[in-house]
């Protein structure tokens, strides 16, 4: 899997909302992987934004 490529599919605010909504379900293994992936993308986005 390639984690070093970022493709913007949502604005920063939209990504924040999605991550916030998924946080409530992170105990569920089906959602945890997606939640963690989006957290990594969110971190990368913030680093690029400076």
Secondary structure as the mmCIF struct_conf table of DSSP 4:
data_model
#
loop_
_struct_conf.conf_type_id
_struct_conf.id
_struct_conf.beg_label_comp_id
_struct_conf.beg_label_asym_id
_struct_conf.beg_label_seq_id
_struct_conf.end_label_comp_id
_struct_conf.end_label_asym_id
_struct_conf.end_label_seq_id
BEND BEND1 UNK A 4 UNK A 4
BEND BEND2 UNK A 9 UNK A 10
HELX_RH_AL_P HELX_RH_AL_P1 UNK A 12 UNK A 23
TURN_TY1_P TURN_TY1_P1 UNK A 24 UNK A 27
BEND BEND3 UNK A 28 UNK A 28
HELX_RH_AL_P HELX_RH_AL_P2 UNK A 29 UNK A 49
#
